[in-house]
Amino acid sequence: MATPITPACTPDGLAKDPERIVPIYVWELPIRITHWGLVALLVLLTVTGTYMHSPFLTANGSRAWVMGWMRFLHELSGFLLIAIFIPRIYWFFAGNHYASWRSWLPHTARQWTSIKSMVAYYGFRRRKPFEEIGHNSLAIFAYIAVFALVAVEFITGLVLFSAVEGSRVLRALVGWIPRIIDIQWIRSAHFLIMFLLIAFFIHHIYSALLVGISEKNGEMESIFTGWKFVPKRLVDEVSDAEEKGTAPRRKPGRRPVRGKR
């Protein structure tokens, strides 16, 4: 769990104020790098994939090779996208609390309250979003869905690549899939998932701006700097909820042994 940074010159009275704002280092550098790498590669894959589906540039000159470059960039970006997930998966185990896989699983009462509250917020039945330091628990489900869609893009992309110029190893891994699912269905799924990712991209920007403006905690700036600014009370609430959620539970019927008087 990250701890707030308290300036040394803070007066005693202000230091005890639960509503005082403290800086929290939430998004570590590897998380920020993989985030922006993912954004850049998805944009490049979208542009090149759209061109491969329906060319929108006119090639001038006998040596113009626009489609070849588009395909090369698309395939290169696809492999880089696969590679960029490796450090992110590693950081699920090596990162801080906000990057850990534990924060993606609703295992505390506070996380379930967060899900219900954010559903009410997006349904216009709650004025303010539920206060969180990292991702809210409802957004986690969207990120899991995005990871699943990207994984399907990985597989379908590798199938299409192996059908043209894949190695024996690649064909052994995914070459059997077209025998079960027609290659045209695989191609269509690969293309249509792109639009689902575009829809998520639009909603992601909208919700980040909305929550950032509502909470005034540096939501948008944090993905560049890593820092958020939240009340000390919120830090204590999240810490207490995490400790209660991960603390071992006693078996029913057993009582702690008391010492003799």
C-alpha positions in Angstrom: 0.0 0.0 0.0 1.4 3.4 -1.0 1.8 5.9 1.8 1.1 9.6 1.6 4.0 12.1 1.5 3.7 14.6 4.3 5.6 17.8 4.1 7.9 18.3 7.1 6.7 21.9 7.6 3.0 20.9 8.1 1.6 22.3 11.3 0.4 19.8 13.9 -3.2 20.9 13.7 -3.3 20.6 9.9 -1.4 17.3 10.0 -4.3 15.8 12.1 -7.0 17.1 9.7 -8.5 14.1 7.9 -9.6 16.3 5.0 -6.2 17.6 4.2 -4.9 16.8 0.7 -1.9 14.5 0.5 0.1 13.4 -2.6 0.0 9.7 -3.4 2.3 8.0 -5.9 -0.2 5.7 -7.7 1.0 4.9 -11.2 4.6 3.7 -11.3 6.8 4.3 -14.4 6.4 0.8 -16.0 2.6 1.2 -15.8 2.7 4.6 -17.4 5.0 3.4 -20.2 2.9 0.4 -21.0 -0.2 2.5 -20.9 1.0 5.0 -23.5 2.7 2.3 -25.5 -0.6 0.5 -25.7 -2.3 3.7 -26.8 0.2 4.5 -29.5 0.3 0.9 -30.9 -3.5 0.6 -30.9 -3.8 3.9 -32.9 -1.2 2.7 -35.4 -2.9 -0.7 -35.7 -6.2 1.0 -36.2 -4.9 3.3 -39.0 -3.0 0.5 -40.8 -5.7 -2.1 -40.4 -8.4 0.3 -41.7 -6.2 1.0 -44.8 -5.6 -2.7 -45.4 -9.4 -3.3 -45.3 -10.2 -0.3 -47.4 -7.3 1.7 -48.9 -7.8 5.5 -48.5 -4.5 6.8 -49.9 -3.6 7.1 -53.6 -0.2 5.8 -54.5 1.7 8.0 -57.1 4.7 6.6 -58.9 5.6 3.1 -60.2 7.7 2.4 -57.1 5.0 3.3 -54.5 4.5 0.5 -52.1 1.8 1.9 -49.7 0.0 -1.3 -49.0 3.3 -3.1 -48.4 4.4 -0.5 -45.8 0.9 -0.5 -44.2 1.0 -4.2 -43.8 4.6 -4.2 -42.5 3.7 -1.5 -39.9 0.6 -3.4 -38.9 2.4 -6.7 -38.4 5.3 -5.0 -36.6 2.9 -3.1 -34.3 1.0 -6.3 -33.6 4.2 -8.1 -32.4 5.2 -5.0 -30.3 1.7 -5.0 -28.7 2.2 -8.6 -27.7 5.7 -7.8 -26.3 4.4 -4.8 -24.3 2.1 -7.0 -22.4 4.9 -9.0 -20.9 6.2 -6.3 -18.5 2.5 -5.4 -17.6 1.8 -9.0 -16.6 5.1 -9.0 -14.6 4.0 -5.8 -12.9 0.8 -7.5 -11.7 3.1 -9.3 -9.2 6.0 -6.8 -8.8 4.2 -3.5 -8.8 2.6 -1.5 -6.0 -0.9 -2.0 -4.6 -2.6 -0.1 -7.4 -0.9 -2.2 -10.1 -1.2 -5.6 -8.3 -3.6 -8.3 -9.5 -5.2 -8.1 -6.1 -6.7 -4.7 -6.9 -8.4 -6.2 -9.9 -10.4 -8.7 -7.8 -13.3 -7.3 -5.7 -12.4 -9.0 -2.4 -13.4 -6.3 0.1 -16.7 -4.8 1.1 -15.5 -1.4 0.0 -14.8 -2.6 -3.5 -18.3 -4.0 -3.8 -19.7 -0.7 -2.5 -17.6 1.0 -5.2 -19.2 -1.1 -7.9 -22.7 -0.4 -6.8 -22.0 3.3 -6.3 -20.4 3.7 -9.7 -23.3 2.0 -11.4 -25.6 4.5 -9.6 -23.3 7.3 -10.7 -23.3 6.4 -14.4 -27.1 5.8 -14.1 -27.6 9.4 -12.9 -28.7 8.2 -9.5 -25.7 9.5 -7.6 -24.2 13.0 -7.8 -20.5 12.2 -7.2 -18.4 9.2 -8.1 -17.2 6.8 -5.4 -13.9 8.0 -4.0 -11.0 5.9 -5.0 -7.2 6.3 -5.2 -6.5 3.9 -8.0 -9.1 2.4 -10.5 -12.6 2.2 -9.3 -13.9 -1.4 -9.1 -16.4 -1.0 -11.9 -13.8 0.1 -14.3 -11.7 -3.0 -13.5 -14.4 -5.1 -15.3 -14.0 -2.9 -18.4 -10.2 -3.3 -18.3 -10.6 -7.1 -18.0 -12.9 -7.1 -21.0 -10.4 -5.0 -23.0 -7.5 -7.3 -22.1 -9.7 -10.2 -23.3 -10.5 -8.5 -26.6 -6.8 -7.7 -27.1 -6.0 -11.3 -26.4 -8.5 -12.3 -29.1 -6.8 -9.8 -31.5 -3.4 -11.5 -30.7 -4.7 -14.9 -31.6 -6.6 -14.0 -34.7 -3.8 -11.8 -35.9 -1.3 -14.6 -35.4 -3.6 -17.0 -37.3 -3.8 -14.5 -40.3 -0.1 -14.0 -40.2 0.7 -17.7 -40.0 -1.6 -18.4 -43.0 0.7 -16.3 -45.2 4.2 -16.3 -43.9 4.3 -17.9 -40.5 7.1 -20.2 -39.2 6.6 -23.9 -38.4 6.4 -23.1 -34.7 3.7 -20.4 -35.3 1.7 -22.7 -37.5 2.0 -25.5 -34.9 0.6 -23.1 -32.3 -2.3 -21.5 -34.2 -2.4 -23.2 -37.6 -5.0 -25.7 -36.5 -7.6 -22.9 -35.7 -8.7 -22.3 -39.3 -9.6 -26.0 -39.5 -12.2 -25.4 -36.9 -13.2 -21.8 -37.7 -13.3 -20.5 -41.3 -10.5 -18.1 -42.0 -13.0 -15.4 -43.2 -14.8 -15.5 -39.8 -11.4 -15.1 -38.1 -10.6 -12.1 -40.4 -14.0 -10.6 -39.7 -13.7 -11.0 -35.9 -10.2 -9.5 -36.0 -11.5 -6.4 -37.9 -14.8 -5.9 -35.9 -13.0 -6.1 -32.5 -11.2 -3.0 -33.6 -14.5 -1.0 -33.4 -15.1 -2.3 -29.8 -11.7 -1.1 -28.8 -12.4 2.3 -30.4 -15.6 2.5 -28.5 -13.8 1.7 -25.2 -11.2 4.4 -26.1 -13.9 7.0 -26.5 -15.6 6.0 -23.2 -12.3 5.8 -21.4 -11.4 9.4 -22.2 -14.9 10.6 -21.3 -15.1 8.8 -18.0 -11.5 9.9 -17.0 -12.3 13.5 -17.7 -15.7 13.2 -15.9 -14.3 11.7 -12.8 -11.2 13.9 -12.8 -13.4 17.1 -13.0 -15.7 15.7 -10.3 -13.1 14.6 -7.8 -10.4 17.3 -8.6 -7.7 14.8 -7.6 -5.4 15.0 -10.7 -6.9 12.0 -12.4 -5.8 13.0 -15.9 -2.4 14.4 -14.8 -1.6 11.2 -12.9 -1.1 9.1 -16.0 1.7 11.5 -16.9 3.2 12.1 -13.5 2.1 9.1 -11.5 0.8 11.3 -8.6 -2.7 11.9 -7.3 -3.9 14.3 -4.6 -6.5 12.9 -2.2 -7.8 13.5 1.3 -5.8 11.8 4.1 -9.2 10.3 5.2 -9.4 8.4 1.9 -6.0 6.9 2.3 -6.9 5.6 5.8 -10.2 4.2 4.5 -8.6 2.3 1.7 -5.8 1.0 4.0 -8.3 -0.2 6.6 -10.5 -1.9 4.0 -7.6 -3.7 2.4 -6.4 -4.9 5.8 -9.8 -6.2 6.7 -10.3 -7.8 3.3 -7.0 -9.7 3.4 -6.9 -10.5 7.1 -7.4 -14.2 7.9 -10.9 -15.1 9.2 -11.3 -17.2 12.4 -13.1 -20.5 12.0 -16.6 -20.4 13.5 -17.0 -21.8 17.0 -13.4 -21.1 18.1 -12.5 -18.4 20.5 -9.1 -16.9 21.2 -7.3 -18.4 24.2 -7.1 -16.1 27.1 -4.2 -16.1 29.5 -4.6 -17.0 33.2 -5.2 -14.2 35.6 
